[in-house]
């Protein structure tokens, strides 16, 4: 069985996707390069992290 986990998505408030798998709580870019709006990695309403695509933590050659 694969060891799957979800990274955290980094998006702007207008919905521009910066990365589908962001693994840190720090936001490296404060503003979107496309529209200039603020970057977020958690829900503005409830504070939950925005889940990204499932990624395997298993080494590919194991």
mmCIF file as gemmi writes it, N, C-alpha and C atoms, coordinates in Angstrom:
data_model
loop_
_atom_site.group_PDB
_atom_site.id
_atom_site.type_symbol
_atom_site.label_atom_id
_atom_site.label_alt_id
_atom_site.label_comp_id
_atom_site.label_asym_id
_atom_site.label_entity_id
_atom_site.label_seq_id
_atom_site.pdbx_PDB_ins_code
_atom_site.Cartn_x
_atom_site.Cartn_y
_atom_site.Cartn_z
_atom_site.occupancy
_atom_site.B_iso_or_equiv
_atom_site.pdbx_formal_charge
_atom_site.auth_seq_id
_atom_site.auth_asym_id
_atom_site.pdbx_PDB_model_num
ATOM 1 N N . UNK Axp A 1 ? 0.841 -1.18 0 1 0 ? 1 A 1
ATOM 2 C CA . UNK Axp A 1 ? 0 0 0 1 0 ? 1 A 1
ATOM 3 C C . UNK Axp A 1 ? 0.883 1.238 0 1 0 ? 1 A 1
ATOM 4 N N . UNK Axp A 2 ? 0.564 2.202 -0.851 1 0 ? 2 A 1
ATOM 5 C CA . UNK Axp A 2 ? 1.322 3.444 -0.9 1 0 ? 2 A 1
ATOM 6 C C . UNK Axp A 2 ? 1.046 4.291 0.329 1 0 ? 2 A 1
ATOM 7 N N . UNK Axp A 3 ? 2.052 5.025 0.736 1 0 ? 3 A 1
ATOM 8 C CA . UNK Axp A 3 ? 1.907 5.972 1.834 1 0 ? 3 A 1
ATOM 9 C C . UNK Axp A 3 ? 1.525 7.309 1.207 1 0 ? 3 A 1
ATOM 10 N N . UNK Axp A 4 ? 0.229 7.576 1.065 1 0 ? 4 A 1
ATOM 11 C CA . UNK Axp A 4 ? -0.244 8.79 0.404 1 0 ? 4 A 1
ATOM 12 C C . UNK Axp A 4 ? -0.573 9.867 1.422 1 0 ? 4 A 1
ATOM 13 N N . UNK Axp A 5 ? -0.283 11.092 1.043 1 0 ? 5 A 1
ATOM 14 C CA . UNK Axp A 5 ? -0.693 12.233 1.845 1 0 ? 5 A 1
ATOM 15 C C . UNK Axp A 5 ? -1.011 13.376 0.9 1 0 ? 5 A 1
ATOM 16 N N . UNK Axp A 6 ? -1.705 14.36 1.414 1 0 ? 6 A 1
ATOM 17 C CA . UNK Axp A 6 ? -2.039 15.52 0.609 1 0 ? 6 A 1
ATOM 18 C C . UNK Axp A 6 ? -1.128 16.67 0.982 1 0 ? 6 A 1
ATOM 19 N N . UNK Axp A 7 ? -0.537 17.287 -0.022 1 0 ? 7 A 1
ATOM 20 C CA . UNK Axp A 7 ? 0.179 18.519 0.221 1 0 ? 7 A 1
ATOM 21 C C . UNK Axp A 7 ? -0.835 19.629 0.43 1 0 ? 7 A 1
ATOM 22 N N . UNK Axp A 8 ? -0.37 20.806 0.7 1 0 ? 8 A 1
ATOM 23 C CA . UNK Axp A 8 ? -1.246 21.958 0.861 1 0 ? 8 A 1
ATOM 24 C C . UNK Axp A 8 ? -1.17 22.805 -0.4 1 0 ? 8 A 1
ATOM 25 N N . UNK Axp A 9 ? -2.32 23.221 -0.894 1 0 ? 9 A 1
ATOM 26 C CA . UNK Axp A 9 ? -2.378 24.053 -2.09 1 0 ? 9 A 1
ATOM 27 C C . UNK Axp A 9 ? -2.059 25.497 -1.715 1 0 ? 9 A 1
ATOM 28 N N . UNK Axp A 10 ? -1.331 26.169 -2.571 1 0 ? 10 A 1
ATOM 29 C CA . UNK Axp A 10 ? -1.062 27.594 -2.411 1 0 ? 10 A 1
ATOM 30 C C . UNK Axp A 10 ? -1.753 28.315 -3.554 1 0 ? 10 A 1
ATOM 31 N N . UNK Axp A 11 ? -2.755 29.128 -3.214 1 0 ? 11 A 1
ATOM 32 C CA . UNK Axp A 11 ? -3.538 29.855 -4.218 1 0 ? 11 A 1
ATOM 33 C C . UNK Axp A 11 ? -3.672 31.312 -3.802 1 0 ? 11 A 1
ATOM 34 N N . UNK Axp A 12 ? -4.134 32.133 -4.748 1 0 ? 12 A 1
ATOM 35 C CA . UNK Axp A 12 ? -4.457 33.517 -4.377 1 0 ? 12 A 1
ATOM 36 C C . UNK Axp A 12 ? -5.952 33.587 -4.1 1 0 ? 12 A 1
ATOM 37 N N . UNK Axp A 13 ? -6.398 34.676 -3.526 1 0 ? 13 A 1
ATOM 38 C CA . UNK Axp A 13 ? -7.808 34.828 -3.172 1 0 ? 13 A 1
ATOM 39 C C . UNK Axp A 13 ? -8.713 34.851 -4.404 1 0 ? 13 A 1
ATOM 40 N N . UNK Axp A 14 ? -8.141 35.087 -5.599 1 0 ? 14 A 1
ATOM 41 C CA . UNK Axp A 14 ? -8.92 35.035 -6.836 1 0 ? 14 A 1
ATOM 42 C C . UNK Axp A 14 ? -8.93 33.639 -7.444 1 0 ? 14 A 1
ATOM 43 N N . UNK Axp A 15 ? -8.198 32.687 -6.817 1 0 ? 15 A 1
ATOM 44 C CA . UNK Axp A 15 ? -8.22 31.31 -7.277 1 0 ? 15 A 1
ATOM 45 C C . UNK Axp A 15 ? -7.082 30.886 -8.188 1 0 ? 15 A 1
ATOM 46 N N . UNK Axp A 16 ? -6.116 31.756 -8.437 1 0 ? 16 A 1
ATOM 47 C CA . UNK Axp A 16 ? -4.975 31.352 -9.254 1 0 ? 16 A 1
ATOM 48 C C . UNK Axp A 16 ? -4.118 30.356 -8.474 1 0 ? 16 A 1
ATOM 49 N N . UNK Axp A 17 ? -3.895 29.192 -9.061 1 0 ? 17 A 1
ATOM 50 C CA . UNK Axp A 17 ? -3.128 28.131 -8.43 1 0 ? 17 A 1
ATOM 51 C C . UNK Axp A 17 ? -1.639 28.394 -8.605 1 0 ? 17 A 1
ATOM 52 N N . UNK Axp A 18 ? -0.918 28.438 -7.492 1 0 ? 18 A 1
ATOM 53 C CA . UNK Axp A 18 ? 0.535 28.607 -7.551 1 0 ? 18 A 1
ATOM 54 C C . UNK Axp A 18 ? 1.198 27.24 -7.536 1 0 ? 18 A 1
ATOM 55 N N . UNK Axp A 19 ? 0.765 26.373 -6.631 1 0 ? 19 A 1
ATOM 56 C CA . UNK Axp A 19 ? 1.308 25.02 -6.559 1 0 ? 19 A 1
ATOM 57 C C . UNK Axp A 19 ? 0.272 24.062 -6 1 0 ? 19 A 1
ATOM 58 N N . UNK Axp A 20 ? 0.138 22.867 -6.628 1 0 ? 20 A 1
ATOM 59 C CA . UNK Axp A 20 ? -0.816 21.887 -6.122 1 0 ? 20 A 1
ATOM 60 C C . UNK Axp A 20 ? -0.3 21.077 -4.939 1 0 ? 20 A 1
ATOM 61 N N . UNK Axp A 21 ? 1.012 21.161 -4.637 1 0 ? 21 A 1
ATOM 62 C CA . UNK Axp A 21 ? 1.608 20.406 -3.537 1 0 ? 21 A 1
ATOM 63 C C . UNK Axp A 21 ? 2.579 21.294 -2.781 1 0 ? 21 A 1
ATOM 64 N N . UNK Axp A 22 ? 2.096 21.989 -1.807 1 0 ? 22 A 1
ATOM 65 C CA . UNK Axp A 22 ? 2.934 22.89 -1.039 1 0 ? 22 A 1
ATOM 66 C C . UNK Axp A 22 ? 3.004 22.361 0.372 1 0 ? 22 A 1
ATOM 67 N N . UNK Axp A 23 ? 4.191 22.057 0.888 1 0 ? 23 A 1
ATOM 68 C CA . UNK Axp A 23 ? 4.288 21.35 2.147 1 0 ? 23 A 1
ATOM 69 C C . UNK Axp A 23 ? 4.646 22.171 3.366 1 0 ? 23 A 1
ATOM 70 N N . UNK Axp A 24 ? 4.676 23.474 3.271 1 0 ? 24 A 1
ATOM 71 C CA . UNK Axp A 24 ? 5.108 24.301 4.392 1 0 ? 24 A 1
ATOM 72 C C . UNK Axp A 24 ? 3.981 25.207 4.863 1 0 ? 24 A 1
ATOM 73 N N . UNK Axp A 25 ? 4.063 25.621 6.122 1 0 ? 25 A 1
ATOM 74 C CA . UNK Axp A 25 ? 3.089 26.587 6.633 1 0 ? 25 A 1
ATOM 75 C C . UNK Axp A 25 ? 3.454 28.015 6.25 1 0 ? 25 A 1
ATOM 76 N N . UNK Axp A 26 ? 4.707 28.247 5.909 1 0 ? 26 A 1
ATOM 77 C CA . UNK Axp A 26 ? 5.134 29.573 5.481 1 0 ? 26 A 1
ATOM 78 C C . UNK Axp A 26 ? 4.73 29.795 4.029 1 0 ? 26 A 1
ATOM 79 N N . UNK Axp A 27 ? 4.276 30.996 3.718 1 0 ? 27 A 1
ATOM 80 C CA . UNK Axp A 27 ? 3.906 31.333 2.346 1 0 ? 27 A 1
ATOM 81 C C . UNK Axp A 27 ? 5.048 32.154 1.748 1 0 ? 27 A 1
ATOM 82 N N . UNK Axp A 28 ? 5.789 31.57 0.783 1 0 ? 28 A 1
ATOM 83 C CA . UNK Axp A 28 ? 6.964 32.246 0.241 1 0 ? 28 A 1
ATOM 84 C C . UNK Axp A 28 ? 6.637 33.484 -0.587 1 0 ? 28 A 1
ATOM 85 N N . UNK Axp A 29 ? 5.503 33.454 -1.259 1 0 ? 29 A 1
ATOM 86 C CA . UNK Axp A 29 ? 5.064 34.597 -2.054 1 0 ? 29 A 1
ATOM 87 C C . UNK Axp A 29 ? 3.837 35.181 -1.373 1 0 ? 29 A 1
ATOM 88 N N . UNK Axp A 30 ? 3.893 36.432 -1.021 1 0 ? 30 A 1
ATOM 89 C CA . UNK Axp A 30 ? 2.765 37.047 -0.309 1 0 ? 30 A 1
ATOM 90 C C . UNK Axp A 30 ? 1.65 37.475 -1.252 1 0 ? 30 A 1
ATOM 91 N N . UNK Axp A 31 ? 2.004 37.735 -2.535 1 0 ? 31 A 1
ATOM 92 C CA . UNK Axp A 31 ? 1.01 38.22 -3.492 1 0 ? 31 A 1
ATOM 93 C C . UNK Axp A 31 ? 1.121 37.465 -4.815 1 0 ? 31 A 1
ATOM 94 N N . UNK Axp A 32 ? 0 37.288 -5.483 1 0 ? 32 A 1
ATOM 95 C CA . UNK Axp A 32 ? -0.084 36.57 -6.749 1 0 ? 32 A 1
ATOM 96 C C . UNK Axp A 32 ? 0.641 37.326 -7.857 1 0 ? 32 A 1
ATOM 97 N N . UNK Axp A 33 ? 1.446 36.603 -8.632 1 0 ? 33 A 1
ATOM 98 C CA . UNK Axp A 33 ? 2.168 37.236 -9.737 1 0 ? 33 A 1
ATOM 99 C C . UNK Axp A 33 ? 1.249 37.523 -10.924 1 0 ? 33 A 1
ATOM 100 N N . UNK Axp A 34 ? 0.051 36.906 -10.955 1 0 ? 34 A 1
ATOM 101 C CA . UNK Axp A 34 ? -0.887 37.118 -12.06 1 0 ? 34 A 1
ATOM 102 C C . UNK Axp A 34 ? -1.821 38.302 -11.824 1 0 ? 34 A 1
ATOM 103 N N . UNK Axp A 35 ? -2.305 38.451 -10.572 1 0 ? 35 A 1
ATOM 104 C CA . UNK Axp A 35 ? -3.308 39.493 -10.322 1 0 ? 35 A 1
ATOM 105 C C . UNK Axp A 35 ? -2.961 40.422 -9.165 1 0 ? 35 A 1
ATOM 106 N N . UNK Axp A 36 ? -1.958 40.056 -8.361 1 0 ? 36 A 1
ATOM 107 C CA . UNK Axp A 36 ? -1.543 40.905 -7.244 1 0 ? 36 A 1
ATOM 108 C C . UNK Axp A 36 ? -2.303 40.696 -5.949 1 0 ? 36 A 1
ATOM 109 N N . UNK Axp A 37 ? -3.271 39.759 -5.943 1 0 ? 37 A 1
ATOM 110 C CA . UNK Axp A 37 ? -4.045 39.52 -4.728 1 0 ? 37 A 1
ATOM 111 C C . UNK Axp A 37 ? -3.234 38.691 -3.729 1 0 ? 37 A 1
ATOM 112 N N . UNK Axp A 38 ? -3.689 38.667 -2.488 1 0 ? 38 A 1
ATOM 113 C CA . UNK Axp A 38 ? -2.999 37.961 -1.404 1 0 ? 38 A 1
ATOM 114 C C . UNK Axp A 38 ? -3.018 36.445 -1.608 1 0 ? 38 A 1
ATOM 115 N N . UNK Axp A 39 ? -1.899 35.779 -1.242 1 0 ? 39 A 1
ATOM 116 C CA . UNK Axp A 39 ? -1.793 34.327 -1.322 1 0 ? 39 A 1
ATOM 117 C C . UNK Axp A 39 ? -2.329 33.705 -0.031 1 0 ? 39 A 1
ATOM 118 N N . UNK Axp A 40 ? -2.981 32.533 -0.159 1 0 ? 40 A 1
ATOM 119 C CA . UNK Axp A 40 ? -3.495 31.801 0.998 1 0 ? 40 A 1
ATOM 120 C C . UNK Axp A 40 ? -3.186 30.312 0.848 1 0 ? 40 A 1
ATOM 121 N N . UNK Axp A 41 ? -3.133 29.604 1.974 1 0 ? 41 A 1
ATOM 122 C CA . UNK Axp A 41 ? -2.979 28.147 1.952 1 0 ? 41 A 1
ATOM 123 C C . UNK Axp A 41 ? -3.982 27.476 2.887 1 0 ? 41 A 1
ATOM 124 N N . UNK Axp A 42 ? -4.922 28.272 3.407 1 0 ? 42 A 1
ATOM 125 C CA . UNK Axp A 42 ? -5.971 27.718 4.259 1 0 ? 42 A 1
ATOM 126 C C . UNK Axp A 42 ? -7.283 28.457 4.006 1 0 ? 42 A 1
ATOM 127 N N . UNK Axp A 43 ? -8.361 27.815 4.348 1 0 ? 43 A 1
ATOM 128 C CA . UNK Axp A 43 ? -9.699 28.372 4.151 1 0 ? 43 A 1
ATOM 129 C C . UNK Axp A 43 ? -9.868 29.644 4.972 1 0 ? 43 A 1
ATOM 130 N N . UNK Axp A 44 ? -10.365 30.683 4.347 1 0 ? 44 A 1
ATOM 131 C CA . UNK Axp A 44 ? -10.568 31.955 5.046 1 0 ? 44 A 1
ATOM 132 C C . UNK Axp A 44 ? -11.716 31.875 6.059 1 0 ? 44 A 1
ATOM 133 N N . UNK Axp A 45 ? -12.642 30.942 5.853 1 0 ? 45 A 1
ATOM 134 C CA . UNK Axp A 45 ? -13.795 30.825 6.74 1 0 ? 45 A 1
ATOM 135 C C . UNK Axp A 45 ? -13.513 29.945 7.964 1 0 ? 45 A 1
ATOM 136 N N . UNK Axp A 46 ? -12.933 28.753 7.735 1 0 ? 46 A 1
ATOM 137 C CA . UNK Axp A 46 ? -12.754 27.815 8.856 1 0 ? 46 A 1
ATOM 138 C C . UNK Axp A 46 ? -11.297 27.621 9.276 1 0 ? 46 A 1
ATOM 139 N N . UNK Axp A 47 ? -10.34 28.054 8.441 1 0 ? 47 A 1
ATOM 140 C CA . UNK Axp A 47 ? -8.927 27.934 8.783 1 0 ? 47 A 1
ATOM 141 C C . UNK Axp A 47 ? -8.274 26.606 8.426 1 0 ? 47 A 1
ATOM 142 N N . UNK Axp A 48 ? -9.049 25.669 7.864 1 0 ? 48 A 1
ATOM 143 C CA . UNK Axp A 48 ? -8.477 24.378 7.469 1 0 ? 48 A 1
ATOM 144 C C . UNK Axp A 48 ? -7.539 24.553 6.287 1 0 ? 48 A 1
ATOM 145 N N . UNK Axp A 49 ? -6.457 23.761 6.292 1 0 ? 49 A 1
ATOM 146 C CA . UNK Axp A 49 ? -5.53 23.781 5.167 1 0 ? 49 A 1
ATOM 147 C C . UNK Axp A 49 ? -6.249 23.328 3.907 1 0 ? 49 A 1
ATOM 148 N N . UNK Axp A 50 ? -5.928 23.939 2.779 1 0 ? 50 A 1
ATOM 149 C CA . UNK Axp A 50 ? -6.515 23.557 1.502 1 0 ? 50 A 1
ATOM 150 C C . UNK Axp A 50 ? -5.691 22.396 0.957 1 0 ? 50 A 1
ATOM 151 N N . UNK Axp A 51 ? -6.32 21.228 0.854 1 0 ? 51 A 1
ATOM 152 C CA . UNK Axp A 51 ? -5.605 20.018 0.45 1 0 ? 51 A 1
ATOM 153 C C . UNK Axp A 51 ? -5.28 20.032 -1.037 1 0 ? 51 A 1
ATOM 154 N N . UNK Axp A 52 ? -4.064 19.563 -1.331 1 0 ? 52 A 1
ATOM 155 C CA . UNK Axp A 52 ? -3.628 19.431 -2.707 1 0 ? 52 A 1
ATOM 156 C C . UNK Axp A 52 ? -3.864 18.026 -3.22 1 0 ? 52 A 1
ATOM 157 N N . UNK Axp A 53 ? -3.222 17.71 -4.32 1 0 ? 53 A 1
ATOM 158 C CA . UNK Axp A 53 ? -3.342 16.393 -4.909 1 0 ? 53 A 1
ATOM 159 C C . UNK Axp A 53 ? -2.638 15.367 -4.025 1 0 ? 53 A 1
ATOM 160 N N . UNK Axp A 54 ? -3.173 14.147 -3.955 1 0 ? 54 A 1
ATOM 161 C CA . UNK Axp A 54 ? -2.496 13.107 -3.169 1 0 ? 54 A 1
ATOM 162 C C . UNK Axp A 54 ? -1.109 12.822 -3.752 1 0 ? 54 A 1
ATOM 163 N N . UNK Axp A 55 ? -0.129 12.766 -2.885 1 0 ? 55 A 1
ATOM 164 C CA . UNK Axp A 55 ? 1.234 12.477 -3.321 1 0 ? 55 A 1
ATOM 165 C C . UNK Axp A 55 ? 1.764 11.301 -2.525 1 0 ? 55 A 1
ATOM 166 N N . UNK Axp A 56 ? 2.567 10.491 -3.168 1 0 ? 56 A 1
ATOM 167 C CA . UNK Axp A 56 ? 3.134 9.319 -2.514 1 0 ? 56 A 1
ATOM 168 C C . UNK Axp A 56 ? 4.386 9.711 -1.761 1 0 ? 56 A 1
ATOM 169 N N . UNK Axp A 57 ? 4.481 9.272 -0.521 1 0 ? 57 A 1
ATOM 170 C CA . UNK Axp A 57 ? 5.667 9.505 0.299 1 0 ? 57 A 1
ATOM 171 C C . UNK Axp A 57 ? 6.6 8.299 0.237 1 0 ? 57 A 1
ATOM 172 N N . UNK Axp A 58 ? 6.187 7.283 -0.518 1 0 ? 58 A 1
ATOM 173 C CA . UNK Axp A 58 ? 6.983 6.08 -0.655 1 0 ? 58 A 1
ATOM 174 C C . UNK Axp A 58 ? 8.081 6.323 -1.689 1 0 ? 58 A 1
ATOM 175 N N . UNK Axp A 59 ? 9.264 5.869 -1.424 1 0 ? 59 A 1
ATOM 176 C CA . UNK Axp A 59 ? 10.374 6.031 -2.354 1 0 ? 59 A 1
ATOM 177 C C . UNK Axp A 59 ? 10.068 5.249 -3.627 1 0 ? 59 A 1
ATOM 178 N N . UNK Axp A 60 ? 10.252 5.851 -4.829 1 0 ? 60 A 1
ATOM 179 C CA . UNK Axp A 60 ? 9.863 5.189 -6.078 1 0 ? 60 A 1
ATOM 180 C C . UNK Axp A 60 ? 10.637 3.908 -6.381 1 0 ? 60 A 1
ATOM 181 N N . UNK Axp A 61 ? 11.794 3.698 -5.751 1 0 ? 61 A 1
ATOM 182 C CA . UNK Axp A 61 ? 12.597 2.516 -6.031 1 0 ? 61 A 1
ATOM 183 C C . UNK Axp A 61 ? 12.527 1.479 -4.925 1 0 ? 61 A 1
ATOM 184 N N . UNK Axp A 62 ? 11.575 1.65 -4.007 1 0 ? 62 A 1
ATOM 185 C CA . UNK Axp A 62 ? 11.438 0.706 -2.887 1 0 ? 62 A 1
ATOM 186 C C . UNK Axp A 62 ? 10.665 -0.512 -3.327 1 0 ? 62 A 1
